């Protein structure tokens, strides 16, 4: 995804004025607004209100063709979500976001990841729900996906960051990359003794977002070579 880039507030066309990807917007005054729209796709509409008393940040994904509008005093940056160069081996991006094949493959893997998480932890539905809210509200920070390990910081209710570590066993099975429940373990230094807590759930859902953009992230996580 490249280095972090900070751009000023305004109206931007994704694919022309700025690249597709995952962004973080931070409010710098009492009230700011973020709107994502696409005149050719009614489902591509989101609106966020940011203020100092409630939510000061939001994290979202924009695709090629979207229009991104920032109102009020705010700063926006494209965030680096996972390591693309470890040991001088770069994750190839054969599928570029915007093609039908790319979106289909990415969403299929991403959706299946979420289905598995919900199936594995069905007895923790309230924490899964809170975790998805945390993810949508941009509370997951410094997400890093490595070989067999995911780390991140998640802001709690008092904006205190908790450290989350998720370990997923590597595999030699290139035909079934989605991990089983037994292949996942996790840690969080929050006071909640339940596992997964909402902070862990937020990170698990954030990984699904990364899979939408680049399904090969799962190969990298499970340490399985990418077929060319």
C-alpha positions in Angstrom: 0.0 0.0 0.0 3.0 2.3 0.2 4.0 5.0 2.6 1.5 7.0 4.6 0.3 10.1 2.7 -1.4 13.1 4.2 -3.6 15.2 2.0 -5.7 18.3 2.7 -9.4 18.4 3.1 -11.5 18.8 0.0 -13.3 16.7 -2.7 -11.3 13.9 -4.3 -12.0 11.4 -7.1 -10.5 8.0 -6.2 -8.3 6.7 -9.0 -7.6 10.2 -10.3 -6.9 12.5 -7.3 -5.9 9.8 -4.8 -5.4 6.0 -4.9 -7.9 3.4 -3.8 -7.2 2.0 -0.3 -7.8 2.3 3.4 -7.8 5.8 4.9 -7.9 7.3 8.4 -9.5 10.7 8.9 -9.0 12.7 12.1 -11.1 15.7 13.2 -9.1 18.8 14.1 -12.0 20.9 15.3 -15.4 20.6 16.9 -17.2 19.0 13.9 -16.1 17.5 10.6 -17.8 15.4 8.0 -16.6 12.6 5.7 -18.8 11.5 2.7 -18.0 8.6 0.3 -20.2 8.4 -2.8 -20.3 6.8 -6.2 -22.8 8.0 -8.7 -22.7 4.7 -10.5 -23.2 2.5 -7.4 -25.9 3.4 -4.9 -24.3 0.9 -2.3 -21.2 3.0 -2.2 -22.5 5.7 0.1 -21.3 6.4 3.6 -21.4 9.5 5.8 -19.4 10.0 9.0 -19.7 12.9 11.6 -16.5 13.5 13.6 -16.3 15.7 16.7 -14.1 16.1 19.7 -16.8 14.9 22.2 -17.7 11.6 20.4 -15.7 10.0 17.5 -12.6 11.9 16.5 -11.5 9.4 13.9 -13.0 7.1 11.3 -11.4 4.4 9.1 -12.8 3.4 5.7 -12.0 1.9 2.4 -12.5 3.7 -1.0 -12.5 2.1 -4.4 -11.7 3.4 -7.8 -14.5 5.6 -9.0 -15.6 6.7 -5.6 -15.8 10.4 -4.6 -14.4 11.3 -1.2 -15.5 14.6 0.4 -13.9 16.0 3.6 -15.7 18.9 5.2 -14.5 20.9 8.2 -11.0 21.0 9.6 -9.6 17.5 9.4 -6.6 15.6 8.2 -6.6 12.4 6.1 -3.9 9.8 5.5 -3.6 6.6 3.7 -2.5 4.0 6.2 -0.1 1.1 5.8 -2.0 -1.9 7.1 0.4 -4.8 6.7 4.0 -5.5 5.7 4.4 -5.9 2.0 8.2 -6.2 2.1 9.5 -8.6 4.7 12.8 -10.4 3.8 12.7 -8.5 0.5 9.7 -10.6 -0.7 6.9 -8.5 -1.9 3.3 -9.7 -1.9 2.3 -9.5 -5.7 -0.8 -7.6 -6.5 -2.0 -9.5 -9.6 -5.6 -8.4 -9.1 -6.0 -4.6 -9.0 -9.0 -3.2 -7.2 -11.6 -2.1 -9.7 -11.9 -5.2 -11.9 -14.9 -7.5 -11.5 -12.6 -10.5 -10.9 -10.7 -8.7 -8.2 -13.8 -7.5 -6.3 -15.4 -11.0 -6.6 -12.3 -12.9 -5.4 -11.6 -10.4 -2.6 -15.1 -10.3 -1.3 -15.5 -14.0 -1.4 -12.4 -14.6 0.8 -13.3 -11.7 3.0 -16.9 -12.8 3.5 -15.8 -16.4 4.2 -13.3 -15.1 6.8 -16.1 -13.2 8.6 -18.4 -16.3 8.4 -15.8 -18.4 10.0 -15.2 -15.9 12.8 -18.9 -15.7 13.5 -19.2 -19.5 13.5 -16.2 -20.0 15.7 -17.3 -17.5 18.4 -21.1 -17.7 18.3 -21.2 -17.7 22.1 -19.6 -14.2 22.1 -22.1 -12.5 19.8 -22.2 -9.3 21.8 -18.4 -8.9 21.8 -18.3 -9.7 18.1 -20.9 -7.0 17.5 -18.9 -4.4 19.6 -15.8 -5.4 17.8 -17.3 -4.7 14.4 -18.4 -1.3 15.7 -14.8 -0.6 16.9 -13.5 -1.6 13.5 -15.9 0.7 11.6 -15.2 3.6 13.9 -11.5 3.5 13.2 -10.4 2.3 16.7 -8.0 -0.3 15.2 -4.5 1.2 14.8 -1.1 0.0 13.7 -2.5 -3.2 12.2 0.4 -5.4 11.0 0.0 -8.8 9.3 3.0 -11.0 9.3 3.7 -14.7 8.7 1.5 -16.5 11.2 1.0 -13.4 13.4 -1.3 -10.3 13.5 -0.7 -7.4 15.9 -2.6 -4.2 16.4 -3.6 -1.6 19.0 -7.2 -1.0 19.7 -8.5 2.1 21.4 -10.9 1.3 24.3 -13.9 3.3 25.6 -11.5 5.8 27.1 -9.3 5.9 24.0 -6.7 3.8 25.9 -4.9 1.6 23.4 -4.9 -2.1 24.2 -2.4 -4.4 22.5 -3.8 -7.4 20.6 -1.8 -10.3 19.2 -3.4 -13.0 17.1 -1.4 -16.1 16.1 -2.5 -18.3 13.2 -0.8 -21.5 12.4 1.0 -21.6 9.1 0.1 -24.4 6.7 1.2 -26.4 3.7 -2.4 -26.7 2.4 -2.6 -24.1 -0.4 -6.2 -25.3 -1.2 -7.7 -24.4 2.2 -6.1 -21.2 3.5 -8.9 -20.2 5.9 -7.8 -21.3 9.4 -9.8 -23.5 11.7 -10.7 -22.5 15.2 -8.0 -24.7 16.6 -5.4 -22.9 14.5 -6.1 -19.4 16.0 -5.0 -18.1 19.4 -5.0 -14.6 20.7 -4.0 -12.3 23.5 -5.2 -8.8 24.6 -4.0 -6.8 27.6 -7.5 -5.4 28.3 -9.2 -6.3 31.7 -11.8 -8.4 30.0 -11.1 -12.1 30.8 -13.3 -13.4 28.0 -11.7 -14.4 24.8 -12.2 -13.2 22.2 -12.9 -9.8 23.7 -14.3 -6.9 21.6 -10.7 -5.7 20.8 -9.7 -9.0 19.4 -12.9 -9.1 17.4 -12.2 -5.7 16.0 -8.8 -6.9 14.7 -10.3 -10.0 13.2 -12.8 -7.9 11.3 -10.0 -5.6 10.2 -8.2 -8.5 8.6 -11.4 -9.1 6.5 -11.1 -5.6 5.2 -7.6 -6.2 4.1 -8.6 -9.4 2.3 -11.1 -7.3 0.3 -8.3 -5.3 -1.2 -5.7 -8.0 -1.6 -6.8 -11.7 -1.2 -3.1 -12.7 -1.3 -2.7 -11.3 2.2 -4.1 -14.7 3.4 -1.3 -16.5 1.6 1.2 -14.3 3.3 -0.4 -14.8 6.7 -0.5 -18.6 6.3 3.0 -18.6 4.8 1.9 -20.3 1.6 3.6 -19.4 -1.7 1.5 -17.6 -4.3 1.0 -19.5 -7.5 2.0 -17.5 -10.6 
